[in-house]
Amino acid sequence: MKIQKFEELTIWQESMRLVELIYQVLQSDRFKSNFALKNQISRCAVSVPSNIAEGFERENNNEFINFLRISKGSLGECKTQLILAVKLGYITNQNFVDLERKIELVGKQIGSLIKYLRVNRTNDRLTTKKHLRK
């Protein structure tokens, strides 16, 4: 069975959950004084599932791998911005630890999918694999 829609990908679902968690943290009144940082964190977080979706829709595994790498890079950017937010007192250490766990989970999932796609470089849609579908 092949995955037909990016919404079926576990990594897309998990990255969307990460975005929701980040948006909840960004609702804090502490961010009112620093719209630029709040905006940057929002943008890099949304970039993760957006690039997963865009890469999937390209219908070419080589391009998909490229977009997955971009998503992984956005995770690093997001983590960096969150570290800064902790240092500036905008989020708590516990908020950061919770988000960092989710970032690491999504990063590992993206890495696993990249490895899978490298082995299966055909331009066909993804076949069902445990780490791809919930």
Secondary structure, 3 states (H helix, E strand, C coil): CECCCHHHEHHHHHHHHHHHHHHHHHCCHHHHHCHHHHHHHHHHHHHHHHHHHHHHHCCCHHHHHHHHHHHHHHHHHHHHHHHHHHHCCCCCHHHHHHHHHHHHHHHHHHHHHHHHHHHCCCCCCCECCCCCEC
